[in-house]
Amino acid sequence: MPANPYLLSFHHVGSPDIGYITSTQLAENIPFTIKRVFWTQDTPPGVMRGQHANMATEEVLIAMSGSIKVLADTGHEVQEFELTHPQQGLYVPAMCWIELEFSEGAAALCLTSTDFSEKDYIRDYDYFKKLATHLAL
């Protein structure tokens, strides 16, 4: 059975008076070695991002500013998350379809287990469902 997405917390220090530093240094809860880091910004509200799954890539998604609504579908369970602060991330396992909706001014940081490869992406939801159903057997 494939893994499920879940929320995780990052170590942070500071105060409202001076601000905060958030780090993955103590993030032993990230279940993979980080190979790639990318960010998404200036997504207009109402635009749906993601709309894909990855065959092998695992991700941790973080809202650096604003908020991000995430629909995560493993093929056997659909969960909804809302990321609202940078001390929290969402672990997205391989073979998990995601759809992302950004608030105005939101920026997302993504940590991944692999380098980019278009061959890793599943961009057809019906095909994803067939694969996910087969993997669950």
Short mmCIF file of the C-alpha atoms (twelve columns), coordinates in Angstrom:
data_MODEL
# 
_entry.id   MODEL 
# 
loop_
_atom_site.group_PDB 
_atom_site.id 
_atom_site.type_symbol 
_atom_site.label_atom_id 
_atom_site.label_alt_id 
_atom_site.label_comp_id 
_atom_site.label_asym_id 
_atom_site.label_seq_id 
_atom_site.Cartn_x 
_atom_site.Cartn_y 
_atom_site.Cartn_z 
_atom_site.pdbx_PDB_model_num 
ATOM 1   C CA . MET A 1   0.000  0.000  0.000   1 
ATOM 2   C CA . PRO A 2   1.415  3.441  -0.916  1 
ATOM 3   C CA . ALA A 3   2.347  5.963  1.769   1 
ATOM 4   C CA . ASN A 4   -0.044 8.718  2.818   1 
ATOM 5   C CA . PRO A 5   0.677  12.457 2.932   1 
ATOM 6   C CA . TYR A 6   1.072  14.049 6.364   1 
ATOM 7   C CA . LEU A 7   1.994  17.351 8.018   1 
ATOM 8   C CA . LEU A 8   5.371  17.846 9.673   1 
ATOM 9   C CA . SER A 9   6.887  20.662 11.729  1 
ATOM 10  C CA . PHE A 10  10.241 22.416 11.367  1 
ATOM 11  C CA . HIS A 11  12.487 23.669 14.135  1 
ATOM 12  C CA . HIS A 12  12.321 27.434 14.529  1 
ATOM 13  C CA . VAL A 13  13.824 29.989 16.887  1 
ATOM 14  C CA . GLY A 14  13.113 33.645 17.491  1 
ATOM 15  C CA . SER A 15  10.293 35.825 18.702  1 
ATOM 16  C CA . PRO A 16  7.664  38.223 17.364  1 
ATOM 17  C CA . ASP A 17  9.991  41.085 18.326  1 
ATOM 18  C CA . ILE A 18  12.870 40.066 16.065  1 
ATOM 19  C CA . GLY A 19  11.374 37.463 13.703  1 
ATOM 20  C CA . TYR A 20  12.107 33.780 13.255  1 
ATOM 21  C CA . ILE A 21  14.621 31.451 11.685  1 
ATOM 22  C CA . THR A 22  13.167 28.140 10.514  1 
ATOM 23  C CA . SER A 23  15.486 25.322 9.517   1 
ATOM 24  C CA . THR A 24  15.511 21.763 8.250   1 
ATOM 25  C CA . GLN A 25  18.706 21.184 10.278  1 
ATOM 26  C CA . LEU A 26  16.787 19.249 12.900  1 
ATOM 27  C CA . ALA A 27  14.272 17.863 10.427  1 
ATOM 28  C CA . GLU A 28  14.987 14.196 10.902  1 
ATOM 29  C CA . ASN A 29  11.304 13.802 10.130  1 
ATOM 30  C CA . ILE A 30  11.937 14.533 6.420   1 
ATOM 31  C CA . PRO A 31  11.861 10.950 5.139   1 
ATOM 32  C CA . PHE A 32  14.325 11.408 2.274   1 
ATOM 33  C CA . THR A 33  17.605 13.044 1.304   1 
ATOM 34  C CA . ILE A 34  16.898 16.398 -0.368  1 
ATOM 35  C CA . LYS A 35  18.123 16.433 -3.978  1 
ATOM 36  C CA . ARG A 36  16.336 19.509 -5.362  1 
ATOM 37  C CA . VAL A 37  14.811 22.709 -4.008  1 
ATOM 38  C CA . PHE A 38  12.460 24.931 -6.014  1 
ATOM 39  C CA . TRP A 39  9.874  27.596 -5.311  1 
ATOM 40  C CA . THR A 40  6.707  28.892 -6.911  1 
ATOM 41  C CA . GLN A 41  5.462  32.450 -6.550  1 
ATOM 42  C CA . ASP A 42  3.111  34.969 -8.205  1 
ATOM 43  C CA . THR A 43  0.443  32.340 -8.910  1 
ATOM 44  C CA . PRO A 44  -2.827 34.238 -9.421  1 
ATOM 45  C CA . PRO A 45  -5.626 33.299 -7.008  1 
ATOM 46  C CA . GLY A 46  -8.011 30.786 -8.567  1 
ATOM 47  C CA . VAL A 47  -5.316 29.129 -10.715 1 
ATOM 48  C CA . MET A 48  -4.964 25.424 -9.931  1 
ATOM 49  C CA . ARG A 49  -1.316 24.288 -9.802  1 
ATOM 50  C CA . GLY A 50  0.055  20.793 -9.447  1 
ATOM 51  C CA . GLN A 51  -2.490 18.531 -11.119 1 
ATOM 52  C CA . HIS A 52  0.015  15.719 -11.289 1 
ATOM 53  C CA . ALA A 53  1.585  12.830 -9.415  1 
ATOM 54  C CA . ASN A 54  5.168  11.624 -9.468  1 
ATOM 55  C CA . MET A 55  6.145  8.007  -10.023 1 
ATOM 56  C CA . ALA A 56  9.181  8.099  -7.695  1 
ATOM 57  C CA . THR A 57  9.678  11.621 -6.354  1 
ATOM 58  C CA . GLU A 58  8.773  12.423 -2.757  1 
ATOM 59  C CA . GLU A 59  8.237  16.067 -1.786  1 
ATOM 60  C CA . VAL A 60  7.839  18.361 1.185   1 
ATOM 61  C CA . LEU A 61  5.759  21.431 0.333   1 
ATOM 62  C CA . ILE A 62  6.003  24.586 2.487   1 
ATOM 63  C CA . ALA A 63  3.975  27.823 2.285   1 
ATOM 64  C CA . MET A 64  6.651  30.511 2.755   1 
ATOM 65  C CA . SER A 65  4.031  33.266 2.624   1 
ATOM 66  C CA . GLY A 66  0.270  33.325 2.239   1 
ATOM 67  C CA . SER A 67  -1.572 30.019 2.266   1 
ATOM 68  C CA . ILE A 68  -1.847 26.998 0.016   1 
ATOM 69  C CA . LYS A 69  -4.815 24.635 -0.102  1 
ATOM 70  C CA . VAL A 70  -3.690 21.149 -1.097  1 
ATOM 71  C CA . LEU A 71  -5.814 18.260 -2.296  1 
ATOM 72  C CA . ALA A 72  -3.808 15.034 -1.982  1 
ATOM 73  C CA . ASP A 73  -5.152 11.839 -3.570  1 
ATOM 74  C CA . THR A 74  -3.319 8.531  -3.118  1 
ATOM 75  C CA . GLY A 75  -5.817 6.645  -5.249  1 
ATOM 76  C CA . HIS A 76  -7.428 5.092  -2.182  1 
ATOM 77  C CA . GLU A 77  -7.803 8.176  0.057   1 
ATOM 78  C CA . VAL A 78  -8.310 11.896 -0.615  1 
ATOM 79  C CA . GLN A 79  -7.158 14.391 2.002   1 
ATOM 80  C CA . GLU A 80  -7.273 18.179 2.111   1 
ATOM 81  C CA . PHE A 81  -4.629 20.297 3.836   1 
ATOM 82  C CA . GLU A 82  -4.095 24.024 4.253   1 
ATOM 83  C CA . LEU A 83  -0.537 25.240 4.677   1 
ATOM 84  C CA . THR A 84  -0.499 28.614 6.420   1 
ATOM 85  C CA . HIS A 85  2.969  29.162 7.915   1 
ATOM 86  C CA . PRO A 86  6.581  28.270 7.073   1 
ATOM 87  C CA . GLN A 87  7.164  26.226 10.238  1 
ATOM 88  C CA . GLN A 88  4.967  23.481 8.781   1 
ATOM 89  C CA . GLY A 89  5.394  21.336 5.697   1 
ATOM 90  C CA . LEU A 90  3.357  18.709 3.907   1 
ATOM 91  C CA . TYR A 91  5.046  15.430 3.060   1 
ATOM 92  C CA . VAL A 92  3.808  14.237 -0.347  1 
ATOM 93  C CA . PRO A 93  4.798  10.636 -1.104  1 
ATOM 94  C CA . ALA A 94  5.426  9.233  -4.555  1 
ATOM 95  C CA . MET A 95  2.237  8.213  -6.386  1 
ATOM 96  C CA . CYS A 96  0.122  10.940 -4.779  1 
ATOM 97  C CA . TRP A 97  -1.925 13.220 -7.044  1 
ATOM 98  C CA . ILE A 98  -1.826 16.829 -5.828  1 
ATOM 99  C CA . GLU A 99  -3.762 19.949 -6.688  1 
ATOM 100 C CA . LEU A 100 -2.666 23.286 -5.222  1 
ATOM 101 C CA . GLU A 101 -4.594 26.534 -4.830  1 
ATOM 102 C CA . PHE A 102 -2.561 29.571 -3.751  1 
ATOM 103 C CA . SER A 103 -3.847 32.617 -1.867  1 
ATOM 104 C CA . GLU A 104 -2.857 36.031 -3.187  1 
ATOM 105 C CA . GLY A 105 0.830  36.633 -2.518  1 
ATOM 106 C CA . ALA A 106 1.539  33.021 -1.590  1 
ATOM 107 C CA . ALA A 107 4.946  31.520 -2.247  1 
ATOM 108 C CA . ALA A 108 5.707  27.796 -2.009  1 
ATOM 109 C CA . LEU A 109 9.024  26.111 -1.335  1 
ATOM 110 C CA . CYS A 110 9.379  22.489 -2.388  1 
ATOM 111 C CA . LEU A 111 12.049 20.009 -1.261  1 
ATOM 112 C CA . THR A 112 12.276 16.878 -3.405  1 
ATOM 113 C CA . SER A 113 13.954 13.482 -3.248  1 
ATOM 114 C CA . THR A 114 15.005 13.479 -6.928  1 
ATOM 115 C CA . ASP A 115 16.227 15.811 -9.616  1 
ATOM 116 C CA . PHE A 116 13.619 16.917 -12.158 1 
ATOM 117 C CA . SER A 117 12.664 14.414 -14.834 1 
ATOM 118 C CA . GLU A 118 9.569  14.838 -16.978 1 
ATOM 119 C CA . LYS A 119 9.410  11.025 -17.235 1 
ATOM 120 C CA . ASP A 120 8.596  10.907 -13.495 1 
ATOM 121 C CA . TYR A 121 5.411  12.973 -13.900 1 
ATOM 122 C CA . ILE A 122 1.910  11.568 -14.346 1 
ATOM 123 C CA . ARG A 123 -0.234 14.387 -15.738 1 
ATOM 124 C CA . ASP A 124 -3.364 12.393 -16.651 1 
ATOM 125 C CA . TYR A 125 -5.652 11.791 -13.660 1 
ATOM 126 C CA . ASP A 126 -7.419 8.760  -15.168 1 
ATOM 127 C CA . TYR A 127 -4.065 7.095  -15.869 1 
ATOM 128 C CA . PHE A 128 -2.941 7.900  -12.302 1 
ATOM 129 C CA . LYS A 129 -6.095 6.260  -10.894 1 
ATOM 130 C CA . LYS A 130 -5.453 3.098  -12.935 1 
ATOM 131 C CA . LEU A 131 -1.862 2.899  -11.697 1 
ATOM 132 C CA . ALA A 132 -2.818 3.659  -8.078  1 
ATOM 133 C CA . THR A 133 -5.547 1.011  -8.116  1 
ATOM 134 C CA . HIS A 134 -3.109 -1.544 -9.504  1 
ATOM 135 C CA . LEU A 135 -0.459 -0.676 -6.861  1 
ATOM 136 C CA . ALA A 136 -2.973 -1.042 -4.035  1 
ATOM 137 C CA . LEU A 137 -3.734 -4.669 -4.974  1 
# 
